[in-house]
Amino acid sequence: MANMKQQIKRYKNDDKKHAINSAYKSALKTAIKKVLVAVEAGKKEEAVVAYNAAASKLDSSVSKGLYHKNYANRQKSRLSKLVNSI
């Protein structure tokens, strides 16, 4: 642990931000899994609703700086192909 007051504060802030980011990433993964489950079950309407929620979370994760925009676009493209294949 650092002795400087500013570095101690930096550690605390980093821990808070890490908890927020990891919770957001976990929610995003859950949203993507909901799309995959709906596609596996063959439920088109449910898959479309889940896809819209996942796409929204992907876009906001890019704006927050959690993921690169190409990652989000690749995931949205992959999921939309699956939803349209039903």
C-alpha positions as CSV (number, residue, x, y, z in Angstrom):
1,M,0.0,0.0,0.0
2,A,1.2,3.5,-0.9
3,N,2.1,6.0,1.8
4,M,1.0,9.1,-0.2
5,K,-2.5,10.4,0.5
6,Q,-3.2,10.9,-3.2
7,Q,-2.3,7.4,-4.1
8,I,-4.4,6.0,-1.4
9,K,-7.3,8.0,-2.7
10,R,-6.5,6.7,-6.2
11,Y,-6.7,3.1,-5.0
12,K,-10.1,3.7,-3.5
13,N,-11.5,5.3,-6.6
14,D,-10.0,2.5,-8.8
15,D,-11.7,-0.2,-6.6
16,K,-15.1,1.6,-6.9
17,K,-14.7,2.0,-10.7
18,H,-13.7,-1.6,-11.1
19,A,-16.8,-2.8,-9.2
20,I,-19.0,-0.7,-11.4
21,N,-17.3,-1.7,-14.6
22,S,-17.4,-5.4,-13.8
23,A,-21.1,-5.3,-12.8
24,Y,-21.9,-3.5,-16.1
25,K,-19.9,-6.1,-18.1
26,S,-21.7,-8.9,-16.3
27,A,-25.1,-7.4,-17.1
28,L,-24.0,-7.1,-20.8
29,K,-23.0,-10.7,-21.0
30,T,-26.3,-11.7,-19.4
31,A,-28.2,-9.7,-22.0
32,I,-26.2,-11.4,-24.8
33,K,-27.0,-14.8,-23.3
34,K,-30.7,-14.0,-23.2
35,V,-30.6,-13.5,-27.0
36,L,-28.8,-16.8,-27.5
37,V,-31.3,-18.7,-25.3
38,A,-34.3,-17.2,-27.2
39,V,-32.7,-18.1,-30.5
40,E,-32.1,-21.7,-29.3
41,A,-35.7,-22.0,-28.2
42,G,-36.9,-20.6,-31.6
43,K,-38.9,-17.7,-30.0
44,K,-38.6,-14.9,-32.6
45,E,-40.4,-12.2,-30.6
46,E,-38.5,-12.8,-27.4
47,A,-35.2,-12.9,-29.3
48,V,-36.0,-9.5,-31.0
49,V,-36.8,-7.9,-27.6
50,A,-33.6,-9.4,-26.1
51,Y,-31.6,-8.3,-29.1
52,N,-32.8,-4.7,-28.8
53,A,-31.8,-4.6,-25.1
54,A,-28.4,-6.2,-25.8
55,A,-27.7,-3.7,-28.6
56,S,-28.6,-0.8,-26.4
57,K,-26.2,-2.1,-23.7
58,L,-23.4,-2.6,-26.2
59,D,-23.8,0.9,-27.5
60,S,-23.7,2.4,-24.0
61,S,-20.7,0.3,-23.1
62,V,-18.8,1.8,-26.0
63,S,-19.8,5.3,-24.9
64,K,-18.6,4.5,-21.4
65,G,-15.3,3.3,-22.8
66,L,-15.6,-0.3,-21.6
67,Y,-15.4,-1.8,-25.1
68,H,-14.0,-0.8,-28.5
69,K,-16.7,0.2,-31.1
70,N,-15.6,-2.6,-33.4
71,Y,-16.3,-5.2,-30.7
72,A,-19.8,-3.9,-30.1
73,N,-20.5,-3.7,-33.9
74,R,-19.2,-7.3,-34.3
75,Q,-21.4,-8.6,-31.5
76,K,-24.5,-6.8,-32.8
77,S,-23.9,-8.2,-36.3
78,R,-23.4,-11.7,-35.0
79,L,-26.6,-11.5,-32.8
80,S,-28.7,-10.0,-35.6
81,K,-27.7,-12.8,-37.9
82,L,-28.8,-15.3,-35.4
83,V,-32.1,-13.5,-34.7
84,N,-32.9,-13.2,-38.4
85,S,-32.1,-16.9,-39.0
86,I,-35.2,-17.9,-37.0
